[in-house]
């Protein structure tokens, strides 16, 4: 094997590793963690990832059809399973979730 060929193989392997590392980093950046029901800020507002599981005794204002995807504070795109909500910085809420701060999207 010639020196040029060895250098080419090493450079190719390095480039591949770099691409994989970059894609992994982008994947990490593009998918913030989902808010967990057990997170203290979520518990404070009764957040649930499935609106139908909202505590209707504790939050009697809940009504069928209310969910993050129909909330004025929801910043996710239509059709996506989750998106940002200003109540939970650096996290995402489920489009089908709900919390007691729900307000109808205009
Ligand atoms: Fe969902 Fe709205 Fe509550 Fe945010 S404020 S968690 S979008 S219901």
Backbone and ligand atoms as CSV (ligand in chain L), in Angstrom:
chain,resi,resn,atom,element,x,y,z
A,1,UNK,N,N,0.851,-1.174,0.000
A,1,UNK,CA,C,0.000,0.000,0.000
A,1,UNK,C,C,0.902,1.243,0.000
A,2,UNK,N,N,0.559,2.149,-0.880
A,2,UNK,CA,C,1.373,3.356,-0.982
A,2,UNK,C,C,1.011,4.332,0.132
A,3,UNK,N,N,1.907,5.272,0.361
A,3,UNK,CA,C,1.663,6.296,1.382
A,3,UNK,C,C,0.421,7.120,1.038
A,4,UNK,N,N,0.287,7.472,-0.256
A,4,UNK,CA,C,-0.885,8.254,-0.668
A,4,UNK,C,C,-2.184,7.520,-0.356
A,5,UNK,N,N,-2.180,6.221,-0.604
A,5,UNK,CA,C,-3.393,5.427,-0.351
A,5,UNK,C,C,-3.708,5.383,1.149
A,6,UNK,N,N,-2.681,5.231,1.974
A,6,UNK,CA,C,-2.890,5.217,3.430
A,6,UNK,C,C,-3.439,6.558,3.918
A,7,UNK,N,N,-2.873,7.622,3.396
A,7,UNK,CA,C,-3.342,8.959,3.783
A,7,UNK,C,C,-4.801,9.126,3.363
A,8,UNK,N,N,-5.136,8.665,2.156
A,8,UNK,CA,C,-6.519,8.772,1.675
A,8,UNK,C,C,-7.473,8.008,2.593
A,9,UNK,N,N,-7.078,6.790,2.993
A,9,UNK,CA,C,-7.941,5.965,3.844
A,9,UNK,C,C,-8.125,6.633,5.209
A,10,UNK,N,N,-7.042,7.152,5.759
A,10,UNK,CA,C,-7.136,7.814,7.075
A,10,UNK,C,C,-8.006,9.065,6.975
A,11,UNK,N,N,-7.816,9.828,5.905
A,11,UNK,CA,C,-8.619,11.047,5.745
A,11,UNK,C,C,-10.097,10.694,5.550
A,12,UNK,N,N,-10.389,9.634,4.821
A,12,UNK,CA,C,-11.775,9.218,4.596
A,12,UNK,C,C,-12.421,8.784,5.893
A,13,UNK,N,N,-11.696,8.003,6.687
A,13,UNK,CA,C,-12.233,7.533,7.965
A,13,UNK,C,C,-12.490,8.713,8.895
A,14,UNK,N,N,-11.582,9.664,8.919
A,14,UNK,CA,C,-11.746,10.851,9.760
A,14,UNK,C,C,-12.956,11.656,9.314
A,15,UNK,N,N,-13.120,11.803,8.001
A,15,UNK,CA,C,-14.255,12.562,7.475
A,15,UNK,C,C,-15.565,11.870,7.829
A,16,UNK,N,N,-15.614,10.549,7.712
A,16,UNK,CA,C,-16.835,9.800,8.050
A,16,UNK,C,C,-17.173,9.979,9.525
A,17,UNK,N,N,-16.182,9.865,10.380
A,17,UNK,CA,C,-16.407,10.019,11.822
A,17,UNK,C,C,-16.920,11.422,12.123
A,18,UNK,N,N,-16.383,12.395,11.432
A,18,UNK,CA,C,-16.804,13.779,11.633
A,18,UNK,C,C,-18.256,13.977,11.223
A,19,UNK,N,N,-18.645,13.390,10.101
A,19,UNK,CA,C,-20.033,13.503,9.624
A,19,UNK,C,C,-20.979,12.853,10.622
A,20,UNK,N,N,-20.616,11.679,11.119
A,20,UNK,CA,C,-21.467,10.979,12.092
A,20,UNK,C,C,-21.600,11.820,13.363
A,21,UNK,N,N,-20.503,12.368,13.843
A,21,UNK,CA,C,-20.529,13.182,15.063
A,21,UNK,C,C,-21.395,14.421,14.858
A,22,UNK,N,N,-21.285,15.042,13.696
A,22,UNK,CA,C,-22.077,16.238,13.411
A,22,UNK,C,C,-23.561,15.892,13.357
A,23,UNK,N,N,-23.905,14.798,12.689
A,23,UNK,CA,C,-25.314,14.410,12.593
A,23,UNK,C,C,-25.874,14.067,13.973
A,24,UNK,N,N,-25.064,13.429,14.808
A,24,UNK,CA,C,-25.512,13.104,16.159
A,24,UNK,C,C,-25.770,14.397,16.939
A,25,UNK,N,N,-24.855,15.350,16.815
A,25,UNK,CA,C,-25.011,16.621,17.522
A,25,UNK,C,C,-26.260,17.357,17.033
A,26,UNK,N,N,-26.511,17.347,15.714
A,26,UNK,CA,C,-27.696,18.008,15.173
A,26,UNK,C,C,-28.964,17.322,15.674
A,27,UNK,N,N,-28.935,15.997,15.733
A,27,UNK,CA,C,-30.096,15.256,16.219
A,27,UNK,C,C,-30.381,15.624,17.672
A,28,UNK,N,N,-29.323,15.768,18.461
A,28,UNK,CA,C,-29.499,16.149,19.857
A,28,UNK,C,C,-30.092,17.543,19.958
A,29,UNK,N,N,-29.611,18.459,19.087
A,29,UNK,CA,C,-30.080,19.837,19.138
A,29,UNK,C,C,-31.515,19.950,18.649
A,30,UNK,N,N,-31.914,19.149,17.683
A,30,UNK,CA,C,-33.226,19.311,17.078
A,30,UNK,C,C,-34.332,18.580,17.832
A,31,UNK,N,N,-33.991,17.819,18.827
A,31,UNK,CA,C,-35.020,17.079,19.545
A,31,UNK,C,C,-34.902,17.298,21.043
A,32,UNK,N,N,-35.389,18.453,21.529
A,32,UNK,CA,C,-35.360,18.669,22.975
A,32,UNK,C,C,-36.199,17.610,23.682
A,33,UNK,N,N,-35.880,17.372,24.924
A,33,UNK,CA,C,-36.623,16.391,25.705
A,33,UNK,C,C,-38.087,16.806,25.839
A,34,UNK,N,N,-38.934,15.815,25.948
A,34,UNK,CA,C,-40.343,16.078,26.234
A,34,UNK,C,C,-40.493,16.367,27.723
A,35,UNK,N,N,-41.403,17.247,28.039
A,35,UNK,CA,C,-41.724,17.505,29.439
A,35,UNK,C,C,-42.303,16.220,30.023
A,36,UNK,N,N,-41.871,15.899,31.240
A,36,UNK,CA,C,-42.428,14.730,31.918
A,36,UNK,C,C,-43.485,15.196,32.907
A,37,UNK,N,N,-44.501,14.391,33.014
A,37,UNK,CA,C,-45.591,14.680,33.943
A,37,UNK,C,C,-45.071,14.877,35.363
A,38,UNK,N,N,-43.953,14.188,35.661
A,38,UNK,CA,C,-43.400,14.226,37.016
A,38,UNK,C,C,-42.440,15.397,37.245
A,39,UNK,N,N,-42.132,16.168,36.188
A,39,UNK,CA,C,-41.278,17.344,36.378
A,39,UNK,C,C,-42.025,18.334,37.281
A,40,UNK,N,N,-41.357,18.893,38.282
A,40,UNK,CA,C,-42.052,19.818,39.189
A,40,UNK,C,C,-42.805,20.957,38.474
A,41,UNK,N,N,-42.230,21.612,37.441
A,41,UNK,CA,C,-43.012,22.667,36.768
A,41,UNK,C,C,-44.265,22.102,36.088
A,42,UNK,N,N,-44.172,20.877,35.599
A,42,UNK,CA,C,-45.334,20.245,34.956
A,42,UNK,C,C,-46.400,19.911,36.005
A,43,UNK,N,N,-45.941,19.411,37.143
A,43,UNK,CA,C,-46.883,19.074,38.210
A,43,UNK,C,C,-47.607,20.323,38.706
A,44,UNK,N,N,-46.913,21.442,38.700
A,44,UNK,CA,C,-47.501,22.689,39.203
A,44,UNK,C,C,-48.702,23.140,38.380
A,45,UNK,N,N,-48.730,22.757,37.094
A,45,UNK,CA,C,-49.847,23.178,36.236
A,45,UNK,C,C,-50.679,21.978,35.761
A,46,UNK,N,N,-50.436,20.816,36.361
A,46,UNK,CA,C,-51.225,19.624,36.019
A,46,UNK,C,C,-51.009,19.112,34.617
A,47,UNK,N,N,-49.793,19.309,34.072
A,47,UNK,CA,C,-49.526,18.866,32.698
A,47,UNK,C,C,-49.605,17.348,32.590
A,48,UNK,N,N,-50.254,16.893,31.541
A,48,UNK,CA,C,-50.284,15.459,31.198
A,48,UNK,C,C,-50.018,15.352,29.696
A,49,UNK,N,N,-49.279,14.330,29.272
A,49,UNK,CA,C,-48.990,14.192,27.842
A,49,UNK,C,C,-50.190,13.705,27.025
A,50,UNK,N,N,-51.219,13.245,27.716
A,50,UNK,CA,C,-52.453,12.806,27.063
A,50,UNK,C,C,-53.603,13.581,27.706
A,51,UNK,N,N,-54.165,14.535,26.976
A,51,UNK,CA,C,-55.189,15.421,27.527
A,51,UNK,C,C,-56.368,14.664,28.134
A,52,UNK,N,N,-56.688,13.499,27.579
A,52,UNK,CA,C,-57.837,12.753,28.114
A,52,UNK,C,C,-57.575,12.241,29.526
A,53,UNK,N,N,-56.298,12.302,29.949
A,53,UNK,CA,C,-55.939,11.847,31.300
A,53,UNK,C,C,-55.848,13.024,32.287
A,54,UNK,N,N,-56.295,14.199,31.862
A,54,UNK,CA,C,-56.257,15.361,32.759
A,54,UNK,C,C,-57.080,15.057,34.011
A,55,UNK,N,N,-56.620,15.567,35.130
A,55,UNK,CA,C,-57.325,15.360,36.397
A,55,UNK,C,C,-58.554,16.276,36.416
A,56,UNK,N,N,-59.693,15.698,36.066
A,56,UNK,CA,C,-60.923,16.494,35.904
A,56,UNK,C,C,-61.516,16.936,37.243
A,57,UNK,N,N,-61.097,16.272,38.323
A,57,UNK,CA,C,-61.569,16.681,39.650
A,57,UNK,C,C,-60.788,17.914,40.101
A,58,UNK,N,N,-59.471,17.841,39.939
A,58,UNK,CA,C,-58.621,18.963,40.350
A,58,UNK,C,C,-58.731,20.144,39.378
A,59,UNK,N,N,-58.996,19.827,38.098
A,59,UNK,CA,C,-59.086,20.876,37.076
A,59,UNK,C,C,-60.429,20.774,36.363
A,60,UNK,N,N,-61.511,21.209,37.013
A,60,UNK,CA,C,-62.846,21.072,36.409
A,60,UNK,C,C,-63.051,21.928,35.158
A,61,UNK,N,N,-62.135,22.839,34.877
A,61,UNK,CA,C,-62.285,23.655,33.665
A,61,UNK,C,C,-61.882,22.882,32.411
A,62,UNK,N,N,-61.237,21.729,32.605
A,62,UNK,CA,C,-60.853,20.924,31.437
A,62,UNK,C,C,-62.118,20.501,30.686
A,63,UNK,N,N,-62.057,20.581,29.374
A,63,UNK,CA,C,-63.160,20.108,28.536
A,63,UNK,C,C,-62.571,19.336,27.364
A,64,UNK,N,N,-63.299,18.370,26.905
A,64,UNK,CA,C,-62.852,17.571,25.757
A,64,UNK,C,C,-62.498,18.501,24.595
A,65,UNK,N,N,-61.438,18.189,23.921
A,65,UNK,CA,C,-60.993,19.015,22.784
A,65,UNK,C,C,-59.852,19.946,23.166
A,66,UNK,N,N,-59.717,20.205,24.475
A,66,UNK,CA,C,-58.589,21.022,24.915
A,66,UNK,C,C,-57.331,20.168,24.875
A,67,UNK,N,N,-56.324,20.664,24.236
A,67,UNK,CA,C,-55.018,19.986,24.184
A,67,UNK,C,C,-53.995,21.013,23.732
A,68,UNK,N,N,-52.740,20.687,23.947
A,68,UNK,CA,C,-51.680,21.634,23.613
A,68,UNK,C,C,-51.803,22.124,22.165
A,69,UNK,N,N,-52.130,21.221,21.264
A,69,UNK,CA,C,-52.222,21.589,19.853
A,69,UNK,C,C,-53.275,22.636,19.554
A,70,UNK,N,N,-54.232,22.843,20.481
A,70,UNK,CA,C,-55.264,23.862,20.275
A,70,UNK,C,C,-55.090,25.033,21.242
A,71,UNK,N,N,-53.949,25.082,21.902
A,71,UNK,CA,C,-53.675,26.117,22.918
A,71,UNK,C,C,-52.934,27.296,22.278
A,72,UNK,N,N,-53.289,28.477,22.698
A,72,UNK,CA,C,-52.661,29.687,22.144
A,72,UNK,C,C,-51.161,29.749,22.442
A,73,UNK,N,N,-50.728,29.073,23.489
A,73,UNK,CA,C,-49.309,29.118,23.852
A,73,UNK,C,C,-48.461,28.090,23.108
A,74,UNK,N,N,-49.106,27.158,22.451
A,74,UNK,CA,C,-48.383,26.087,21.762
A,74,UNK,C,C,-47.651,26.654,20.555
A,75,UNK,N,N,-46.367,26.342,20.451
A,75,UNK,CA,C,-45.537,26.868,19.363
A,75,UNK,C,C,-45.104,25.789,18.378
A,76,UNK,N,N,-45.681,24.603,18.485
A,76,UNK,CA,C,-45.338,23.532,17.562
A,76,UNK,C,C,-46.023,23.724,16.215
A,77,UNK,N,N,-45.512,23.021,15.231
A,77,UNK,CA,C,-46.103,23.091,13.898
A,77,UNK,C,C,-47.270,22.113,13.799
A,78,UNK,N,N,-48.263,22.484,13.007
A,78,UNK,CA,C,-49.415,21.611,12.798
A,78,UNK,C,C,-48.949,20.263,12.266
A,79,UNK,N,N,-49.501,19.215,12.800
A,79,UNK,CA,C,-49.173,17.873,12.335
A,79,UNK,C,C,-48.003,17.224,13.055
A,80,UNK,N,N,-47.242,17.988,13.815
A,80,UNK,CA,C,-46.117,17.400,14.551
A,80,UNK,C,C,-46.607,16.899,15.913
A,81,UNK,N,N,-45.950,15.880,16.414
A,81,UNK,CA,C,-46.382,15.240,17.650
A,81,UNK,C,C,-46.068,16.064,18.897
A,82,UNK,N,N,-45.122,16.986,18.781
A,82,UNK,CA,C,-44.757,17.790,19.947
A,82,UNK,C,C,-44.201,19.131,19.485
A,83,UNK,N,N,-44.110,20.046,20.439
A,83,UNK,CA,C,-43.573,21.362,20.113
A,83,UNK,C,C,-43.285,22.152,21.372
A,84,UNK,N,N,-42.675,23.304,21.200
A,84,UNK,CA,C,-42.333,24.128,22.370
A,84,UNK,C,C,-43.560,24.800,22.993
A,85,UNK,N,N,-43.424,25.088,24.254
A,85,UNK,CA,C,-44.418,25.868,25.001
A,85,UNK,C,C,-43.612,26.767,25.924
A,86,UNK,N,N,-43.920,28.065,25.969
A,86,UNK,CA,C,-43.122,28.980,26.814
A,86,UNK,C,C,-43.163,28.646,28.304
A,87,UNK,N,N,-44.103,27.834,28.720
A,87,UNK,CA,C,-44.125,27.450,30.144
A,87,UNK,C,C,-42.962,26.529,30.494
A,88,UNK,N,N,-42.419,25.846,29.472
A,88,UNK,CA,C,-41.360,24.862,29.709
A,88,UNK,C,C,-40.181,25.128,28.780
A,89,UNK,N,N,-39.347,26.107,29.113
A,89,UNK,CA,C,-38.202,26.435,28.248
A,89,UNK,C,C,-37.290,25.226,28.025
A,90,UNK,N,N,-36.810,25.102,26.799
A,90,UNK,CA,C,-35.873,24.038,26.413
A,90,UNK,C,C,-36.465,22.635,26.496
A,91,UNK,N,N,-37.766,22.533,26.505
A,91,UNK,CA,C,-38.458,21.236,26.495
A,91,UNK,C,C,-39.563,21.322,25.456
A,92,UNK,N,N,-40.165,20.177,25.203
A,92,UNK,CA,C,-41.303,20.151,24.307
A,92,UNK,C,C,-42.486,19.525,25.019
A,93,UNK,N,N,-43.671,19.948,24.611
A,93,UNK,CA,C,-44.888,19.342,25.145
A,93,UNK,C,C,-45.530,18.530,24.025
A,94,UNK,N,N,-46.290,17.529,24.403
A,94,UNK,CA,C,-46.982,16.708,23.409
A,94,UNK,C,C,-48.152,17.498,22.838
A,95,UNK,N,N,-48.333,17.424,21.532
A,95,UNK,CA,C,-49.461,18.123,20.892
A,95,UNK,C,C,-50.787,17.656,21.489
A,96,UNK,N,N,-50.815,16.405,21.966
A,96,UNK,CA,C,-52.036,15.850,22.558
A,96,UNK,C,C,-52.062,16.040,24.077
A,97,UNK,N,N,-51.085,16.793,24.608
A,97,UNK,CA,C,-51.022,17.023,26.045
A,97,UNK,C,C,-51.967,18.125,26.489
A,98,UNK,N,N,-51.891,18.438,27.758
A,98,UNK,CA,C,-52.769,19.481,28.324
A,98,UNK,C,C,-52.207,19.937,29.659
A,99,UNK,N,N,-52.481,21.192,29.989
A,99,UNK,CA,C,-52.206,21.687,31.345
A,99,UNK,C,C,-53.261,22.720,31.692
A,100,UNK,N,N,-53.274,23.108,32.969
A,100,UNK,CA,C,-54.323,24.011,33.449
A,100,UNK,C,C,-54.181,25.435,32.923
A,101,UNK,N,N,-53.090,25.723,32.207
A,101,UNK,CA,C,-52.929,27.053,31.610
A,101,UNK,C,C,-53.486,27.105,30.191
A,102,UNK,N,N,-54.123,26.031,29.758
A,102,UNK,CA,C,-54.650,25.978,28.394
A,102,UNK,C,C,-55.552,27.181,28.123
A,103,UNK,N,N,-55.364,27.795,26.958
A,103,UNK,CA,C,-56.229,28.891,26.506
A,103,UNK,C,C,-56.449,28.694,25.006
A,104,UNK,N,N,-57.675,28.866,24.594
A,104,UNK,CA,C,-58.032,28.592,23.192
A,104,UNK,C,C,-57.250,29.455,22.214
A,105,UNK,N,N,-56.716,28.749,21.220
A,105,UNK,CA,C,-56.002,29.439,20.132
A,105,UNK,C,C,-57.026,30.246,19.356
A,106,UNK,N,N,-56.685,31.508,19.084
A,106,UNK,CA,C,-57.613,32.408,18.396
A,106,UNK,C,C,-57.945,31.992,17.040
L,1,LIG,FE1,FE,-49.962,22.770,26.539
L,1,LIG,FE2,FE,-50.939,25.250,26.485
L,1,LIG,FE3,FE,-50.336,24.091,28.805
L,1,LIG,FE4,FE,-48.380,24.833,27.155
L,1,LIG,S1,S,-49.861,26.195,28.197
L,1,LIG,S2,S,-48.532,22.871,28.259
L,1,LIG,S3,S,-49.324,24.432,25.167
L,1,LIG,S4,S,-51.943,23.442,27.356
